Amino acid sequence: MGLTPNQIAELIKLRALGWSQKEIAEALGTSQQVIAYQLKKLKLASLKDGVDDVFQKALMPFLVGAGMGMMAFAFLQEMNKSSRKGGKK
């Protein structure tokens, strides 16, 4: 079983925080073997392509999702402001 892009981003974050493979596997609902395999793939890719490229590719879906969430929140805030202004007339 592979991991989704969001799960890989979460794996990187948790590993950077010092979580063990076992703890990450439990948090992501997968096996420790899957986590070990994904970490190995990330390490090999970073040796081949460079750490920055691998992190950017791995975290991009997470960052795009977060950015879209922030844009949606800002849009809803503006809509809420507009509807309050309209009701005060």
C-alpha positions in Angstrom: 0.0 0.0 0.0 1.4 3.4 -1.0 0.9 6.7 0.7 -1.1 9.7 -0.6 0.8 12.9 -1.2 -0.8 14.3 2.0 0.3 11.3 4.0 3.9 11.7 2.7 3.8 15.4 3.7 2.6 14.3 7.1 5.3 11.6 7.3 8.0 14.2 6.6 6.6 16.6 9.2 6.3 13.9 11.9 9.8 12.5 11.2 11.2 16.1 11.4 9.6 16.3 14.8 11.4 13.2 15.9 8.6 10.7 15.8 9.6 7.0 15.4 8.6 4.9 12.4 6.2 3.0 14.6 4.5 6.2 15.9 4.2 7.6 12.3 2.7 4.3 11.1 0.1 4.4 13.8 -0.7 8.1 13.1 -1.1 7.4 9.4 -2.9 4.1 9.8 -0.4 2.0 8.0 2.4 -0.4 8.8 5.9 0.4 10.0 7.3 -1.3 6.8 5.4 1.1 4.6 6.9 4.0 6.5 10.4 2.6 6.3 10.0 2.0 2.6 8.8 5.6 2.0 11.6 7.0 4.1 14.1 5.0 2.1 12.6 6.2 -1.2 12.8 9.8 0.0 16.4 9.4 1.1 17.4 7.8 -2.2 15.6 10.5 -4.2 17.3 13.2 -2.1 20.7 11.7 -2.9 19.9 11.7 -6.6 17.9 14.9 -7.0 18.9 17.0 -3.9 17.0 17.5 -0.7 15.4 20.7 -1.7 13.8 19.2 -4.9 12.5 16.2 -3.0 11.0 18.2 -0.2 9.4 20.6 -2.6 7.9 17.8 -4.6 6.7 16.0 -1.5 5.3 19.0 0.2 3.7 20.8 -2.8 0.3 19.1 -2.6 0.1 19.9 1.1 1.1 23.5 0.5 -1.3 23.9 -2.4 -4.1 22.5 -0.3 -3.2 24.8 2.6 -3.1 27.8 0.2 -6.5 27.0 -1.3 -7.9 26.7 2.3 -6.6 30.1 3.2 -8.0 31.6 0.0 -11.4 30.0 0.7 -11.3 31.4 4.2 -10.4 34.9 3.0 -13.2 34.7 0.4 -15.8 33.7 3.0 -14.6 36.5 5.4 -15.1 39.1 2.6 -18.5 37.6 1.7 -19.5 37.9 5.4 -18.3 41.5 5.6 -20.3 42.3 2.4 -23.4 40.7 3.7 -23.2 42.7 7.0 -22.7 45.9 5.2 -25.7 45.2 3.0 -27.9 44.5 6.1 -27.0 47.9 7.7 -28.5 50.0 4.9 
